[in-house]
Amino acid sequence: MLAAAKYIGAGLACSGLIGAGAGIGLIFSALIASTARNPQLRGQLFTYAILGFALAEATGLFSLMVAFLLLYS
């Protein structure tokens, strides 16, 4: 019973990876759209996009870490 609860909890914790993937996709689609509208701001927009990518990826890695903690503790 405890093992089944661990697997269910880890699976639910991994659902945070869906949000991270969607967030990264939205960040880079907005980067492409804004660069197409104003190509002169490409460098500044790319800096902000990389920052957003790092933050979105950190939330995904955090949910993955929680899943591993649930499985192996």
Predicted model as a PDB file, atoms N, CA, C, CB and O in Angstrom, pLDDT in the B-factor column:
MODEL        1                                                                  
ATOM      1  N   MET A   1       0.825  -1.191   0.000  1.00 88.00           N  
ATOM      2  CA  MET A   1       0.000   0.000   0.000  1.00 88.00           C  
ATOM      3  C   MET A   1       0.874   1.262   0.000  1.00 88.00           C  
ATOM      4  CB  MET A   1      -0.941  -0.006   1.213  1.00 88.00           C  
ATOM      5  O   MET A   1       0.593   2.221  -0.718  1.00 88.00           O  
ATOM      6  N   LEU A   2       1.933   1.246   0.812  1.00 84.00           N  
ATOM      7  CA  LEU A   2       2.821   2.405   0.876  1.00 84.00           C  
ATOM      8  C   LEU A   2       3.567   2.605  -0.442  1.00 84.00           C  
ATOM      9  CB  LEU A   2       3.820   2.245   2.027  1.00 84.00           C  
ATOM     10  O   LEU A   2       3.776   3.739  -0.873  1.00 84.00           O  
ATOM     11  N   ALA A   3       3.963   1.521  -1.072  1.00 88.00           N  
ATOM     12  CA  ALA A   3       4.679   1.624  -2.350  1.00 88.00           C  
ATOM     13  C   ALA A   3       3.774   2.218  -3.428  1.00 88.00           C  
ATOM     14  CB  ALA A   3       5.198   0.238  -2.796  1.00 88.00           C  
ATOM     15  O   ALA A   3       4.224   3.026  -4.241  1.00 88.00           O  
ATOM     16  N   ALA A   4       2.513   1.826  -3.437  1.00 91.00           N  
ATOM     17  CA  ALA A   4       1.577   2.374  -4.420  1.00 91.00           C  
ATOM     18  C   ALA A   4       1.365   3.862  -4.197  1.00 91.00           C  
ATOM     19  CB  ALA A   4       0.236   1.638  -4.356  1.00 91.00           C  
ATOM     20  O   ALA A   4       1.260   4.629  -5.155  1.00 91.00           O  
ATOM     21  N   ALA A   5       1.301   4.272  -2.937  1.00 90.00           N  
ATOM     22  CA  ALA A   5       1.127   5.693  -2.628  1.00 90.00           C  
ATOM     23  C   ALA A   5       2.357   6.494  -3.059  1.00 90.00           C  
ATOM     24  CB  ALA A   5       0.865   5.891  -1.120  1.00 90.00           C  
ATOM     25  O   ALA A   5       2.233   7.630  -3.516  1.00 90.00           O  
ATOM     26  N   LYS A   6       3.544   5.899  -2.913  1.00 91.00           N  
ATOM     27  CA  LYS A   6       4.763   6.581  -3.349  1.00 91.00           C  
ATOM     28  C   LYS A   6       4.757   6.792  -4.863  1.00 91.00           C  
ATOM     29  CB  LYS A   6       6.006   5.778  -2.931  1.00 91.00           C  
ATOM     30  O   LYS A   6       5.105   7.869  -5.348  1.00 91.00           O  
ATOM     31  N   TYR A   7       4.357   5.750  -5.607  1.00 92.00           N  
ATOM     32  CA  TYR A   7       4.329   5.873  -7.061  1.00 92.00           C  
ATOM     33  C   TYR A   7       3.290   6.885  -7.517  1.00 92.00           C  
ATOM     34  CB  TYR A   7       4.050   4.524  -7.698  1.00 92.00           C  
ATOM     35  O   TYR A   7       3.544   7.653  -8.445  1.00 92.00           O  
ATOM     36  N   ILE A   8       2.145   6.898  -6.892  1.00 93.00           N  
ATOM     37  CA  ILE A   8       1.105   7.862  -7.253  1.00 93.00           C  
ATOM     38  C   ILE A   8       1.569   9.279  -6.935  1.00 93.00           C  
ATOM     39  CB  ILE A   8      -0.213   7.549  -6.510  1.00 93.00           C  
ATOM     40  O   ILE A   8       1.387  10.187  -7.747  1.00 93.00           O  
ATOM     41  N   GLY A   9       2.164   9.476  -5.767  1.00 90.00           N  
ATOM     42  CA  GLY A   9       2.662  10.795  -5.402  1.00 90.00           C  
ATOM     43  C   GLY A   9       3.765  11.276  -6.318  1.00 90.00           C  
ATOM     44  O   GLY A   9       3.804  12.452  -6.679  1.00 90.00           O  
ATOM     45  N   ALA A  10       4.662  10.382  -6.698  1.00 91.00           N  
ATOM     46  CA  ALA A  10       5.746  10.766  -7.607  1.00 91.00           C  
ATOM     47  C   ALA A  10       5.194  11.121  -8.988  1.00 91.00           C  
ATOM     48  CB  ALA A  10       6.780   9.628  -7.725  1.00 91.00           C  
ATOM     49  O   ALA A  10       5.674  12.053  -9.633  1.00 91.00           O  
ATOM     50  N   GLY A  11       4.200  10.384  -9.431  1.00 90.00           N  
ATOM     51  CA  GLY A  11       3.579  10.705 -10.720  1.00 90.00           C  
ATOM     52  C   GLY A  11       2.878  12.048 -10.693  1.00 90.00           C  
ATOM     53  O   GLY A  11       2.946  12.810 -11.657  1.00 90.00           O  
ATOM     54  N   LEU A  12       2.207  12.340  -9.593  1.00 91.00           N  
ATOM     55  CA  LEU A  12       1.550  13.641  -9.481  1.00 91.00           C  
ATOM     56  C   LEU A  12       2.569  14.775  -9.360  1.00 91.00           C  
ATOM     57  CB  LEU A  12       0.608  13.655  -8.276  1.00 91.00           C  
ATOM     58  O   LEU A  12       2.347  15.870  -9.877  1.00 91.00           O  
ATOM     59  N   ALA A  13       3.674  14.515  -8.687  1.00 88.00           N  
ATOM     60  CA  ALA A  13       4.706  15.543  -8.570  1.00 88.00           C  
ATOM     61  C   ALA A  13       5.346  15.829  -9.925  1.00 88.00           C  
ATOM     62  CB  ALA A  13       5.778  15.113  -7.560  1.00 88.00           C  
ATOM     63  O   ALA A  13       5.766  16.957 -10.184  1.00 88.00           O  
ATOM     64  N   CYS A  14       5.422  14.835 -10.778  1.00 89.00           N  
ATOM     65  CA  CYS A  14       5.997  15.043 -12.106  1.00 89.00           C  
ATOM     66  C   CYS A  14       5.077  15.829 -13.034  1.00 89.00           C  
ATOM     67  CB  CYS A  14       6.324  13.714 -12.733  1.00 89.00           C  
ATOM     68  O   CYS A  14       5.495  16.236 -14.119  1.00 89.00           O  
ATOM     69  N   SER A  15       3.847  16.043 -12.626  1.00 88.00           N  
ATOM     70  CA  SER A  15       2.958  16.844 -13.466  1.00 88.00           C  
ATOM     71  C   SER A  15       3.426  18.293 -13.536  1.00 88.00           C  
ATOM     72  CB  SER A  15       1.522  16.782 -12.937  1.00 88.00           C  
ATOM     73  O   SER A  15       3.005  19.034 -14.425  1.00 88.00           O  
ATOM     74  N   GLY A  16       4.289  18.708 -12.615  1.00 86.00           N  
ATOM     75  CA  GLY A  16       4.872  20.042 -12.704  1.00 86.00           C  
ATOM     76  C   GLY A  16       5.782  20.205 -13.907  1.00 86.00           C  
ATOM     77  O   GLY A  16       6.039  21.328 -14.339  1.00 86.00           O  
ATOM     78  N   LEU A  17       6.271  19.109 -14.452  1.00 90.00           N  
ATOM     79  CA  LEU A  17       7.116  19.176 -15.646  1.00 90.00           C  
ATOM     80  C   LEU A  17       6.308  19.605 -16.869  1.00 90.00           C  
ATOM     81  CB  LEU A  17       7.784  17.818 -15.906  1.00 90.00           C  
ATOM     82  O   LEU A  17       6.863  20.164 -17.815  1.00 90.00           O  
ATOM     83  N   ILE A  18       5.013  19.347 -16.854  1.00 91.00           N  
ATOM     84  CA  ILE A  18       4.158  19.783 -17.963  1.00 91.00           C  
ATOM     85  C   ILE A  18       4.133  21.303 -18.020  1.00 91.00           C  
ATOM     86  CB  ILE A  18       2.717  19.221 -17.811  1.00 91.00           C  
ATOM     87  O   ILE A  18       4.255  21.901 -19.089  1.00 91.00           O  
ATOM     88  N   GLY A  19       3.972  21.917 -16.854  1.00 90.00           N  
ATOM     89  CA  GLY A  19       3.952  23.371 -16.802  1.00 90.00           C  
ATOM     90  C   GLY A  19       5.283  23.987 -17.204  1.00 90.00           C  
ATOM     91  O   GLY A  19       5.314  25.035 -17.850  1.00 90.00           O  
ATOM     92  N   ALA A  20       6.373  23.347 -16.828  1.00 91.00           N  
ATOM     93  CA  ALA A  20       7.697  23.857 -17.212  1.00 91.00           C  
ATOM     94  C   ALA A  20       7.873  23.798 -18.723  1.00 91.00           C  
ATOM     95  CB  ALA A  20       8.816  23.053 -16.515  1.00 91.00           C  
ATOM     96  O   ALA A  20       8.386  24.738 -19.331  1.00 91.00           O  
ATOM     97  N   GLY A  21       7.453  22.706 -19.319  1.00 92.00           N  
ATOM     98  CA  GLY A  21       7.563  22.590 -20.780  1.00 92.00           C  
ATOM     99  C   GLY A  21       6.706  23.609 -21.512  1.00 92.00           C  
ATOM    100  O   GLY A  21       7.139  24.196 -22.504  1.00 92.00           O  
ATOM    101  N   ALA A  22       5.499  23.817 -21.027  1.00 94.00           N  
ATOM    102  CA  ALA A  22       4.625  24.820 -21.647  1.00 94.00           C  
ATOM    103  C   ALA A  22       5.184  26.219 -21.449  1.00 94.00           C  
ATOM    104  CB  ALA A  22       3.205  24.735 -21.066  1.00 94.00           C  
ATOM    105  O   ALA A  22       5.114  27.055 -22.350  1.00 94.00           O  
ATOM    106  N   GLY A  23       5.740  26.475 -20.268  1.00 92.00           N  
ATOM    107  CA  GLY A  23       6.319  27.791 -20.007  1.00 92.00           C  
ATOM    108  C   GLY A  23       7.508  28.093 -20.899  1.00 92.00           C  
ATOM    109  O   GLY A  23       7.647  29.208 -21.402  1.00 92.00           O  
ATOM    110  N   ILE A  24       8.361  27.106 -21.095  1.00 94.00           N  
ATOM    111  CA  ILE A  24       9.526  27.305 -21.966  1.00 94.00           C  
ATOM    112  C   ILE A  24       9.077  27.551 -23.405  1.00 94.00           C  
ATOM    113  CB  ILE A  24      10.472  26.080 -21.902  1.00 94.00           C  
ATOM    114  O   ILE A  24       9.640  28.398 -24.100  1.00 94.00           O  
ATOM    115  N   GLY A  25       8.081  26.823 -23.842  1.00 95.00           N  
ATOM    116  CA  GLY A  25       7.552  27.040 -25.193  1.00 95.00           C  
ATOM    117  C   GLY A  25       6.973  28.434 -25.364  1.00 95.00           C  
ATOM    118  O   GLY A  25       7.183  29.072 -26.396  1.00 95.00           O  
ATOM    119  N   LEU A  26       6.248  28.910 -24.362  1.00 95.00           N  
ATOM    120  CA  LEU A  26       5.680  30.254 -24.436  1.00 95.00           C  
ATOM    121  C   LEU A  26       6.771  31.326 -24.425  1.00 95.00           C  
ATOM    122  CB  LEU A  26       4.712  30.481 -23.274  1.00 95.00           C  
ATOM    123  O   LEU A  26       6.662  32.333 -25.125  1.00 95.00           O  
ATOM    124  N   ILE A  27       7.800  31.113 -23.646  1.00 95.00           N  
ATOM    125  CA  ILE A  27       8.890  32.095 -23.569  1.00 95.00           C  
ATOM    126  C   ILE A  27       9.559  32.253 -24.932  1.00 95.00           C  
ATOM    127  CB  ILE A  27       9.934  31.672 -22.506  1.00 95.00           C  
ATOM    128  O   ILE A  27       9.763  33.374 -25.398  1.00 95.00           O  
ATOM    129  N   PHE A  28       9.897  31.141 -25.566  1.00 96.00           N  
ATOM    130  CA  PHE A  28      10.617  31.245 -26.828  1.00 96.00           C  
ATOM    131  C   PHE A  28       9.707  31.619 -27.992  1.00 96.00           C  
ATOM    132  CB  PHE A  28      11.313  29.945 -27.128  1.00 96.00           C  
ATOM    133  O   PHE A  28      10.176  32.208 -28.967  1.00 96.00           O  
ATOM    134  N   SER A  29       8.414  31.292 -27.915  1.00 96.00           N  
ATOM    135  CA  SER A  29       7.513  31.771 -28.973  1.00 96.00           C  
ATOM    136  C   SER A  29       7.334  33.281 -28.861  1.00 96.00           C  
ATOM    137  CB  SER A  29       6.135  31.056 -28.892  1.00 96.00           C  
ATOM    138  O   SER A  29       7.236  33.968 -29.877  1.00 96.00           O  
ATOM    139  N   ALA A  30       7.289  33.807 -27.631  1.00 95.00           N  
ATOM    140  CA  ALA A  30       7.206  35.257 -27.461  1.00 95.00           C  
ATOM    141  C   ALA A  30       8.498  35.933 -27.921  1.00 95.00           C  
ATOM    142  CB  ALA A  30       6.917  35.609 -25.990  1.00 95.00           C  
ATOM    143  O   ALA A  30       8.465  37.038 -28.462  1.00 95.00           O  
ATOM    144  N   LEU A  31       9.634  35.268 -27.705  1.00 96.00           N  
ATOM    145  CA  LEU A  31      10.910  35.825 -28.176  1.00 96.00           C  
ATOM    146  C   LEU A  31      10.921  35.937 -29.695  1.00 96.00           C  
ATOM    147  CB  LEU A  31      12.090  34.953 -27.701  1.00 96.00           C  
ATOM    148  O   LEU A  31      11.347  36.956 -30.240  1.00 96.00           O  
ATOM    149  N   ILE A  32      10.461  34.909 -30.372  1.00 96.00           N  
ATOM    150  CA  ILE A  32      10.446  34.935 -31.841  1.00 96.00           C  
ATOM    151  C   ILE A  32       9.496  36.005 -32.347  1.00 96.00           C  
ATOM    152  CB  ILE A  32      10.044  33.563 -32.407  1.00 96.00           C  
ATOM    153  O   ILE A  32       9.816  36.725 -33.293  1.00 96.00           O  
ATOM    154  N   ALA A  33       8.318  36.116 -31.720  1.00 96.00           N  
ATOM    155  CA  ALA A  33       7.349  37.124 -32.155  1.00 96.00           C  
ATOM    156  C   ALA A  33       7.871  38.533 -31.914  1.00 96.00           C  
ATOM    157  CB  ALA A  33       6.016  36.930 -31.430  1.00 96.00           C  
ATOM    158  O   ALA A  33       7.715  39.407 -32.767  1.00 96.00           O  
ATOM    159  N   SER A  34       8.496  38.765 -30.749  1.00 96.00           N  
ATOM    160  CA  SER A  34       8.976  40.118 -30.476  1.00 96.00           C  
ATOM    161  C   SER A  34      10.201  40.473 -31.300  1.00 96.00           C  
ATOM    162  CB  SER A  34       9.292  40.269 -29.008  1.00 96.00           C  
ATOM    163  O   SER A  34      10.391  41.637 -31.653  1.00 96.00           O  
ATOM    164  N   THR A  35      11.030  39.495 -31.610  1.00 96.00           N  
ATOM    165  CA  THR A  35      12.174  39.776 -32.477  1.00 96.00           C  
ATOM    166  C   THR A  35      11.705  40.084 -33.902  1.00 96.00           C  
ATOM    167  CB  THR A  35      13.154  38.583 -32.482  1.00 96.00           C  
ATOM    168  O   THR A  35      12.319  40.894 -34.597  1.00 96.00           O  
ATOM    169  N   ALA A  36      10.632  39.447 -34.330  1.00 96.00           N  
ATOM    170  CA  ALA A  36      10.094  39.724 -35.659  1.00 96.00           C  
ATOM    171  C   ALA A  36       9.498  41.132 -35.714  1.00 96.00           C  
ATOM    172  CB  ALA A  36       9.028  38.676 -36.039  1.00 96.00           C  
ATOM    173  O   ALA A  36       9.548  41.793 -36.752  1.00 96.00           O  
ATOM    174  N   ARG A  37       8.935  41.585 -34.593  1.00 95.00           N  
ATOM    175  CA  ARG A  37       8.343  42.924 -34.573  1.00 95.00           C  
ATOM    176  C   ARG A  37       9.402  44.022 -34.459  1.00 95.00           C  
ATOM    177  CB  ARG A  37       7.358  43.040 -33.417  1.00 95.00           C  
ATOM    178  O   ARG A  37       9.267  45.081 -35.072  1.00 95.00           O  
ATOM    179  N   ASN A  38      10.458  43.771 -33.673  1.00 94.00           N  
ATOM    180  CA  ASN A  38      11.485  44.783 -33.470  1.00 94.00           C  
ATOM    181  C   ASN A  38      12.858  44.109 -33.416  1.00 94.00           C  
ATOM    182  CB  ASN A  38      11.213  45.592 -32.171  1.00 94.00           C  
ATOM    183  O   ASN A  38      13.335  43.768 -32.333  1.00 94.00           O  
ATOM    184  N   PRO A  39      13.490  43.916 -34.562  1.00 94.00           N  
ATOM    185  CA  PRO A  39      14.767  43.191 -34.606  1.00 94.00           C  
ATOM    186  C   PRO A  39      15.916  43.912 -33.892  1.00 94.00           C  
ATOM    187  CB  PRO A  39      15.153  42.950 -36.038  1.00 94.00           C  
ATOM    188  O   PRO A  39      16.914  43.277 -33.551  1.00 94.00           O  
ATOM    189  N   GLN A  40      15.796  45.214 -33.661  1.00 95.00           N  
ATOM    190  CA  GLN A  40      16.882  45.954 -33.025  1.00 95.00           C  
ATOM    191  C   GLN A  40      17.034  45.606 -31.549  1.00 95.00           C  
ATOM    192  CB  GLN A  40      16.650  47.440 -33.176  1.00 95.00           C  
ATOM    193  O   GLN A  40      18.108  45.812 -30.985  1.00 95.00           O  
ATOM    194  N   LEU A  41      16.004  45.092 -30.918  1.00 93.00           N  
ATOM    195  CA  LEU A  41      16.050  44.733 -29.498  1.00 93.00           C  
ATOM    196  C   LEU A  41      16.397  43.260 -29.276  1.00 93.00           C  
ATOM    197  CB  LEU A  41      14.716  45.043 -28.846  1.00 93.00           C  
ATOM    198  O   LEU A  41      16.165  42.717 -28.196  1.00 93.00           O  
ATOM    199  N   ARG A  42      16.947  42.630 -30.291  1.00 94.00           N  
ATOM    200  CA  ARG A  42      17.195  41.189 -30.223  1.00 94.00           C  
ATOM    201  C   ARG A  42      18.072  40.796 -29.035  1.00 94.00           C  
ATOM    202  CB  ARG A  42      17.843  40.720 -31.507  1.00 94.00           C  
ATOM    203  O   ARG A  42      17.752  39.833 -28.339  1.00 94.00           O  
ATOM    204  N   GLY A  43      19.138  41.495 -28.790  1.00 92.00           N  
ATOM    205  CA  GLY A  43      20.057  41.151 -27.700  1.00 92.00           C  
ATOM    206  C   GLY A  43      19.414  41.268 -26.335  1.00 92.00           C  
ATOM    207  O   GLY A  43      19.570  40.386 -25.490  1.00 92.00           O  
ATOM    208  N   GLN A  44      18.691  42.355 -26.117  1.00 95.00           N  
ATOM    209  CA  GLN A  44      18.037  42.547 -24.818  1.00 95.00           C  
ATOM    210  C   GLN A  44      16.915  41.526 -24.616  1.00 95.00           C  
ATOM    211  CB  GLN A  44      17.476  43.981 -24.705  1.00 95.00           C  
ATOM    212  O   GLN A  44      16.749  40.990 -23.520  1.00 95.00           O  
ATOM    213  N   LEU A  45      16.151  41.260 -25.671  1.00 94.00           N  
ATOM    214  CA  LEU A  45      15.070  40.275 -25.561  1.00 94.00           C  
ATOM    215  C   LEU A  45      15.621  38.876 -25.304  1.00 94.00           C  
ATOM    216  CB  LEU A  45      14.216  40.275 -26.835  1.00 94.00           C  
ATOM    217  O   LEU A  45      15.040  38.102 -24.543  1.00 94.00           O  
ATOM    218  N   PHE A  46      16.752  38.557 -25.947  1.00 95.00           N  
ATOM    219  CA  PHE A  46      17.340  37.235 -25.752  1.00 95.00           C  
ATOM    220  C   PHE A  46      17.819  37.061 -24.315  1.00 95.00           C  
ATOM    221  CB  PHE A  46      18.503  37.017 -26.727  1.00 95.00           C  
ATOM    222  O   PHE A  46      17.707  35.971 -23.753  1.00 95.00           O  
ATOM    223  N   THR A  47      18.345  38.114 -23.722  1.00 95.00           N  
ATOM    224  CA  THR A  47      18.785  38.047 -22.321  1.00 95.00           C  
ATOM    225  C   THR A  47      17.605  37.745 -21.405  1.00 95.00           C  
ATOM    226  CB  THR A  47      19.462  39.372 -21.898  1.00 95.00           C  
ATOM    227  O   THR A  47      17.696  36.894 -20.519  1.00 95.00           O  
ATOM    228  N   TYR A  48      16.507  38.441 -21.624  1.00 95.00           N  
ATOM    229  CA  TYR A  48      15.307  38.199 -20.808  1.00 95.00           C  
ATOM    230  C   TYR A  48      14.733  36.806 -21.047  1.00 95.00           C  
ATOM    231  CB  TYR A  48      14.241  39.255 -21.107  1.00 95.00           C  
ATOM    232  O   TYR A  48      14.218  36.174 -20.124  1.00 95.00           O  
ATOM    233  N   ALA A  49      14.822  36.332 -22.287  1.00 96.00           N  
ATOM    234  CA  ALA A  49      14.309  34.999 -22.594  1.00 96.00           C  
ATOM    235  C   ALA A  49      15.136  33.921 -21.902  1.00 96.00           C  
ATOM    236  CB  ALA A  49      14.301  34.764 -24.107  1.00 96.00           C  
ATOM    237  O   ALA A  49      14.580  32.942 -21.404  1.00 96.00           O  
ATOM    238  N   ILE A  50      16.437  34.087 -21.866  1.00 96.00           N  
ATOM    239  CA  ILE A  50      17.292  33.105 -21.190  1.00 96.00           C  
ATOM    240  C   ILE A  50      17.012  33.107 -19.691  1.00 96.00           C  
ATOM    241  CB  ILE A  50      18.787  33.402 -21.457  1.00 96.00           C  
ATOM    242  O   ILE A  50      17.004  32.049 -19.063  1.00 96.00           O  
ATOM    243  N   LEU A  51      16.783  34.282 -19.113  1.00 96.00           N  
ATOM    244  CA  LEU A  51      16.432  34.364 -17.701  1.00 96.00           C  
ATOM    245  C   LEU A  51      15.100  33.651 -17.434  1.00 96.00           C  
ATOM    246  CB  LEU A  51      16.354  35.838 -17.252  1.00 96.00           C  
ATOM    247  O   LEU A  51      14.976  32.900 -16.467  1.00 96.00           O  
ATOM    248  N   GLY A  52      14.120  33.889 -18.286  1.00 94.00           N  
ATOM    249  CA  GLY A  52      12.832  33.211 -18.140  1.00 94.00           C  
ATOM    250  C   GLY A  52      12.947  31.711 -18.328  1.00 94.00           C  
ATOM    251  O   GLY A  52      12.288  30.940 -17.631  1.00 94.00           O  
ATOM    252  N   PHE A  53      13.789  31.292 -19.276  1.00 95.00           N  
ATOM    253  CA  PHE A  53      14.024  29.869 -19.485  1.00 95.00           C  
ATOM    254  C   PHE A  53      14.612  29.223 -18.237  1.00 95.00           C  
ATOM    255  CB  PHE A  53      14.954  29.654 -20.677  1.00 95.00           C  
ATOM    256  O   PHE A  53      14.196  28.136 -17.837  1.00 95.00           O  
ATOM    257  N   ALA A  54      15.582  29.899 -17.626  1.00 95.00           N  
ATOM    258  CA  ALA A  54      16.224  29.347 -16.432  1.00 95.00           C  
ATOM    259  C   ALA A  54      15.230  29.221 -15.282  1.00 95.00           C  
ATOM    260  CB  ALA A  54      17.410  30.223 -16.009  1.00 95.00           C  
ATOM    261  O   ALA A  54      15.238  28.222 -14.562  1.00 95.00           O  
ATOM    262  N   LEU A  55      14.383  30.216 -15.105  1.00 94.00           N  
ATOM    263  CA  LEU A  55      13.395  30.155 -14.027  1.00 94.00           C  
ATOM    264  C   LEU A  55      12.344  29.074 -14.278  1.00 94.00           C  
ATOM    265  CB  LEU A  55      12.715  31.510 -13.865  1.00 94.00           C  
ATOM    266  O   LEU A  55      11.948  28.367 -13.351  1.00 94.00           O  
ATOM    267  N   ALA A  56      11.894  28.945 -15.518  1.00 92.00           N  
ATOM    268  CA  ALA A  56      10.912  27.908 -15.835  1.00 92.00           C  
ATOM    269  C   ALA A  56      11.519  26.517 -15.688  1.00 92.00           C  
ATOM    270  CB  ALA A  56      10.371  28.100 -17.259  1.00 92.00           C  
ATOM    271  O   ALA A  56      10.859  25.596 -15.208  1.00 92.00           O  
ATOM    272  N   GLU A  57      12.756  26.367 -16.093  1.00 93.00           N  
ATOM    273  CA  GLU A  57      13.423  25.068 -15.970  1.00 93.00           C  
ATOM    274  C   GLU A  57      13.677  24.722 -14.503  1.00 93.00           C  
ATOM    275  CB  GLU A  57      14.750  25.069 -16.752  1.00 93.00           C  
ATOM    276  O   GLU A  57      13.632  23.553 -14.120  1.00 93.00           O  
ATOM    277  N   ALA A  58      13.942  25.739 -13.688  1.00 94.00           N  
ATOM    278  CA  ALA A  58      14.168  25.493 -12.261  1.00 94.00           C  
ATOM    279  C   ALA A  58      12.918  24.951 -11.591  1.00 94.00           C  
ATOM    280  CB  ALA A  58      14.618  26.776 -11.561  1.00 94.00           C  
ATOM    281  O   ALA A  58      13.008  24.078 -10.727  1.00 94.00           O  
ATOM    282  N   THR A  59      11.751  25.455 -11.977  1.00 92.00           N  
ATOM    283  CA  THR A  59      10.519  24.919 -11.385  1.00 92.00           C  
ATOM    284  C   THR A  59      10.293  23.473 -11.812  1.00 92.00           C  
ATOM    285  CB  THR A  59       9.308  25.781 -11.784  1.00 92.00           C  
ATOM    286  O   THR A  59       9.826  22.654 -11.022  1.00 92.00           O  
ATOM    287  N   GLY A  60      10.626  23.162 -13.062  1.00 91.00           N  
ATOM    288  CA  GLY A  60      10.507  21.780 -13.517  1.00 91.00           C  
ATOM    289  C   GLY A  60      11.456  20.856 -12.794  1.00 91.00           C  
ATOM    290  O   GLY A  60      11.077  19.749 -12.412  1.00 91.00           O  
ATOM    291  N   LEU A  61      12.687  21.294 -12.601  1.00 93.00           N  
ATOM    292  CA  LEU A  61      13.654  20.472 -11.870  1.00 93.00           C  
ATOM    293  C   LEU A  61      13.274  20.323 -10.402  1.00 93.00           C  
ATOM    294  CB  LEU A  61      15.047  21.076 -11.982  1.00 93.00           C  
ATOM    295  O   LEU A  61      13.542  19.291  -9.786  1.00 93.00           O  
ATOM    296  N   PHE A  62      12.650  21.354  -9.847  1.00 94.00           N  
ATOM    297  CA  PHE A  62      12.196  21.256  -8.465  1.00 94.00           C  
ATOM    298  C   PHE A  62      11.100  20.197  -8.327  1.00 94.00           C  
ATOM    299  CB  PHE A  62      11.686  22.619  -7.973  1.00 94.00           C  
ATOM    300  O   PHE A  62      11.105  19.428  -7.366  1.00 94.00           O  
ATOM    301  N   SER A  63      10.172  20.150  -9.265  1.00 92.00           N  
ATOM    302  CA  SER A  63       9.122  19.130  -9.188  1.00 92.00           C  
ATOM    303  C   SER A  63       9.697  17.733  -9.407  1.00 92.00           C  
ATOM    304  CB  SER A  63       8.022  19.415 -10.223  1.00 92.00           C  
ATOM    305  O   SER A  63       9.223  16.768  -8.808  1.00 92.00           O  
ATOM    306  N   LEU A  64      10.706  17.617 -10.255  1.00 92.00           N  
ATOM    307  CA  LEU A  64      11.361  16.323 -10.452  1.00 92.00           C  
ATOM    308  C   LEU A  64      12.095  15.889  -9.184  1.00 92.00           C  
ATOM    309  CB  LEU A  64      12.342  16.391 -11.639  1.00 92.00           C  
ATOM    310  O   LEU A  64      12.095  14.707  -8.837  1.00 92.00           O  
ATOM    311  N   MET A  65      12.719  16.844  -8.494  1.00 94.00           N  
ATOM    312  CA  MET A  65      13.404  16.539  -7.243  1.00 94.00           C  
ATOM    313  C   MET A  65      12.412  16.060  -6.179  1.00 94.00           C  
ATOM    314  CB  MET A  65      14.170  17.771  -6.740  1.00 94.00           C  
ATOM    315  O   MET A  65      12.704  15.134  -5.422  1.00 94.00           O  
ATOM    316  N   VAL A  66      11.254  16.690  -6.128  1.00 93.00           N  
ATOM    317  CA  VAL A  66      10.223  16.270  -5.178  1.00 93.00           C  
ATOM    318  C   VAL A  66       9.755  14.847  -5.498  1.00 93.00           C  
ATOM    319  CB  VAL A  66       9.025  17.252  -5.206  1.00 93.00           C  
ATOM    320  O   VAL A  66       9.511  14.054  -4.588  1.00 93.00           O  
ATOM    321  N   ALA A  67       9.631  14.528  -6.775  1.00 92.00           N  
ATOM    322  CA  ALA A  67       9.228  13.185  -7.166  1.00 92.00           C  
ATOM    323  C   ALA A  67      10.257  12.146  -6.729  1.00 92.00           C  
ATOM    324  CB  ALA A  67       9.022  13.116  -8.674  1.00 92.00           C  
ATOM    325  O   ALA A  67       9.897  11.084  -6.221  1.00 92.00           O  
ATOM    326  N   PHE A  68      11.534  12.456  -6.926  1.00 93.00           N  
ATOM    327  CA  PHE A  68      12.576  11.512  -6.487  1.00 93.00           C  
ATOM    328  C   PHE A  68      12.613  11.385  -4.966  1.00 93.00           C  
ATOM    329  CB  PHE A  68      13.952  11.958  -7.003  1.00 93.00           C  
ATOM    330  O   PHE A  68      12.861  10.302  -4.437  1.00 93.00           O  
ATOM    331  N   LEU A  69      12.370  12.483  -4.269  1.00 93.00           N  
ATOM    332  CA  LEU A  69      12.321  12.411  -2.809  1.00 93.00           C  
ATOM    333  C   LEU A  69      11.176  11.520  -2.353  1.00 93.00           C  
ATOM    334  CB  LEU A  69      12.174  13.814  -2.204  1.00 93.00           C  
ATOM    335  O   LEU A  69      11.321  10.764  -1.393  1.00 93.00           O  
ATOM    336  N   LEU A  70      10.047  11.605  -3.029  1.00 90.00           N  
ATOM    337  CA  LEU A  70       8.917  10.756  -2.660  1.00 90.00           C  
ATOM    338  C   LEU A  70       9.198   9.280  -2.944  1.00 90.00           C  
ATOM    339  CB  LEU A  70       7.664  11.197  -3.407  1.00 90.00           C  
ATOM    340  O   LEU A  70       8.777   8.405  -2.187  1.00 90.00           O  
ATOM    341  N   LEU A  71       9.899   9.016  -4.019  1.00 90.00           N  
ATOM    342  CA  LEU A  71      10.175   7.630  -4.387  1.00 90.00           C  
ATOM    343  C   LEU A  71      11.223   6.984  -3.475  1.00 90.00           C  
ATOM    344  CB  LEU A  71      10.640   7.564  -5.832  1.00 90.00           C  
ATOM    345  O   LEU A  71      11.071   5.831  -3.071  1.00 90.00           O  
ATOM    346  N   TYR A  72      12.270   7.715  -3.159  1.00 91.00           N  
ATOM    347  CA  TYR A  72      13.411   7.083  -2.498  1.00 91.00           C  
ATOM    348  C   TYR A  72      13.586   7.467  -1.040  1.00 91.00           C  
ATOM    349  CB  TYR A  72      14.650   7.418  -3.231  1.00 91.00           C  
ATOM    350  O   TYR A  72      14.681   7.314  -0.498  1.00 91.00           O  
ATOM    351  N   SER A  73      12.553   7.956  -0.393  1.00 84.00           N  
ATOM    352  CA  SER A  73      12.675   8.233   1.039  1.00 84.00           C  
ATOM    353  C   SER A  73      11.616   7.497   1.824  1.00 84.00           C  
ATOM    354  CB  SER A  73      12.576   9.730   1.309  1.00 84.00           C  
ATOM    355  O   SER A  73      11.564   7.611   3.049  1.00 84.00           O  
TER     356      SER A  73                                                      
ENDMDL                                                                          
END                                                                             
